[in-house]
Structure formats: structure tokens, C-alpha cells
Amino acid sequence: MIYPAISIWAPWAEYIAAGLKTIETRRHQRFACLVGKRIAIHQALRIDTGADAAIKYLIVAGRGAAGRECAMASYQNPGAVLCTAYVFGARWLDKSNSQAALCDCSSGDRYGLFLQDIQRLRAPFFCKGRQGIFNVEIPDEKLS
């Protein structure tokens, strides 16, 4: 099946695949067209060295250990599609969204994709990522 996909730096993609991050953020609203669609989450080759900030949100939620496991797991699958998720909404974010986004959203300059029904693939599916939205075909045997 073919899905629209977005690339997300590690470990953020792994946080989504684990269900720990349910709002994907950007500083633009170009992904608003994904609302109402099931998308593929591709883990980019790039690692966000500032992602340690997410741990404080995970600790507050009692999920610190799970967050550390995700951060370590993200090194195992660079360049892989990890999961699919349904985008049920999108809008500019505020402080109340920080916990679900695992980052500070209080400045009002972050746009969020609200994700639900996150389904991890049976096995990561490796493909070349791209900026923006791209299509990826995921073999049926990889889907949950």
C-alpha cells in the first residue's frame, strides 16, 4: 500500500512509533494537507542532539525509562519507516500541547499534526527519505 510519508529526525520518530509523542511539530503549516490521512513516519538519518529536552516531559508523565529506551532504539533504524499514524487534526500549538509534543510549545510558533491510531510496523522498512511529503510503498507483510 502507498502512504504519504514525512521524515522525522531521530529520536522523535521513535517516540512517535512508541506512542510517547502524539503531536508532531513543525515551524510551518505545509503538512496541514495530511489531515484525514494515514501517513508513514520515516526516521531520518539525522539525529537531533537537542532531543534530550523531551526527557523532562516523559519523566513528568512517568515514562522516563521508556523515553530513554526509545532514544537508544532510534540508533538501530536510521533511514527506516517505523510506523503509520492517522492524522486527525492540525493547528498552531500552545503551552497545553507541550506534553503530547514532548517539547515547549508556549511560544506559539509551532504547528502540530495530531496523531492517533499509531501502528508500529512488524519490521522497519528502509527507504530513502526526503524533505516535505513523499510517497512510500509499504509491503503488506510489514504492516501490523
C-alpha positions as CSV (number, residue, x, y, z in Angstrom):
1,M,0.0,0.0,0.0
2,I,1.2,3.5,-0.8
3,Y,1.2,6.1,2.0
4,P,2.2,9.8,2.2
5,A,5.3,10.0,4.4
6,I,7.2,12.5,6.4
7,S,10.8,12.2,7.6
8,I,11.4,13.0,11.3
9,W,14.8,13.2,12.9
10,A,15.8,10.6,15.5
11,P,14.8,10.0,18.3
12,W,11.5,11.9,17.6
13,A,10.3,9.3,15.1
14,E,10.9,6.5,17.6
15,Y,9.0,8.5,20.2
16,I,6.0,8.6,17.8
17,A,6.3,4.9,17.0
18,A,6.3,4.0,20.7
19,G,3.2,6.1,21.3
20,L,5.0,8.6,23.5
21,K,4.7,11.6,21.2
22,T,1.3,12.2,19.7
23,I,1.8,15.6,18.2
24,E,4.5,16.1,15.5
25,T,5.6,19.7,15.4
26,R,7.0,22.0,12.7
27,R,7.5,25.7,12.3
28,H,5.3,25.8,9.2
29,Q,1.8,24.6,8.3
30,R,2.7,22.9,5.0
31,F,1.7,19.5,6.3
32,A,-1.9,20.5,7.1
33,C,-3.0,18.7,3.9
34,L,-2.3,15.4,5.7
35,V,-5.3,15.8,8.0
36,G,-7.7,12.9,7.5
37,K,-4.9,10.6,6.1
38,R,-2.9,7.7,7.4
39,I,0.8,8.6,6.9
40,A,4.1,6.8,7.2
41,I,6.6,8.0,9.8
42,H,10.2,7.8,8.4
43,Q,13.1,8.1,10.7
44,A,15.7,10.4,9.1
45,L,19.4,9.7,9.2
46,R,19.9,12.8,11.1
47,I,19.9,12.8,14.9
48,D,18.5,15.8,16.9
49,T,21.1,16.4,19.6
50,G,18.6,18.7,21.3
51,A,16.1,15.9,21.8
52,D,17.2,15.4,25.4
53,A,14.7,18.1,26.3
54,A,11.9,15.5,25.7
55,I,13.0,13.5,28.7
56,K,11.7,16.1,31.2
57,Y,8.2,15.7,29.7
58,L,8.5,11.9,29.7
59,I,9.6,11.9,33.4
60,V,6.6,14.1,34.4
61,A,4.4,11.6,32.7
62,G,6.1,8.7,34.4
63,R,7.6,7.5,31.1
64,G,11.3,8.4,31.5
65,A,12.6,4.9,31.2
66,A,10.5,4.3,28.0
67,G,11.9,7.6,26.6
68,R,15.5,6.5,27.2
69,E,14.8,3.1,25.6
70,C,13.4,4.9,22.5
71,A,16.4,7.2,22.3
72,M,18.7,4.2,22.3
73,A,16.4,2.3,19.8
74,S,16.5,5.2,17.4
75,Y,20.1,4.4,16.6
76,Q,19.1,0.9,15.3
77,N,16.9,2.0,12.4
78,P,18.2,5.1,10.7
79,G,16.5,5.6,7.3
80,A,13.6,3.3,8.1
81,V,9.8,3.7,8.1
82,L,8.9,2.8,11.7
83,C,5.1,3.2,11.8
84,T,2.0,4.6,10.3
85,A,-0.3,7.1,12.1
86,Y,-3.7,8.7,11.4
87,V,-3.6,12.5,11.3
88,F,-6.8,13.6,12.8
89,G,-6.1,17.3,13.2
90,A,-3.6,20.1,12.7
91,R,-3.3,23.6,14.2
92,W,-0.9,26.1,15.8
93,L,0.1,24.9,19.2
94,D,0.1,26.5,22.7
95,K,1.6,25.6,26.1
96,S,-1.2,23.0,26.7
97,N,0.2,20.9,23.9
98,S,3.8,20.6,25.2
99,Q,3.3,17.3,27.0
100,A,1.9,15.5,23.9
101,A,4.5,17.1,21.6
102,L,7.4,16.5,24.1
103,C,8.7,20.0,23.6
104,D,7.9,23.5,24.7
105,C,5.0,24.9,22.6
106,S,4.4,28.0,24.6
107,S,5.9,30.4,22.1
108,G,3.1,29.9,19.6
109,D,5.5,29.3,16.6
110,R,4.9,25.5,16.4
111,Y,2.4,23.9,14.1
112,G,1.2,20.4,15.1
113,L,-0.1,17.3,13.4
114,F,-2.3,15.4,15.9
115,L,-1.7,11.7,15.6
116,Q,-3.8,8.7,16.7
117,D,-4.0,5.0,15.9
118,I,-0.2,4.7,15.7
119,Q,0.7,1.3,14.3
120,R,4.3,0.2,14.5
121,L,5.5,-1.9,11.5
122,R,6.3,-5.6,12.1
123,A,9.8,-4.8,10.9
124,P,11.3,-1.4,9.9
125,F,11.0,-0.6,6.2
126,F,14.2,1.1,4.9
127,C,13.8,3.7,2.1
128,K,15.3,7.0,1.1
129,G,13.7,9.9,2.9
130,R,13.1,13.3,1.6
131,Q,12.1,16.8,2.8
132,G,8.4,17.6,2.6
133,I,5.8,14.9,1.9
134,F,6.8,11.9,-0.2
135,N,5.1,8.6,-1.1
136,V,6.3,5.3,0.2
137,E,5.0,1.8,-0.6
138,I,4.9,-0.4,2.4
139,P,4.6,-4.2,1.7
140,D,1.5,-5.7,3.4
141,E,3.7,-8.2,5.3
142,K,5.3,-5.2,7.1
143,L,2.0,-3.8,8.3
144,S,0.5,-4.7,11.7
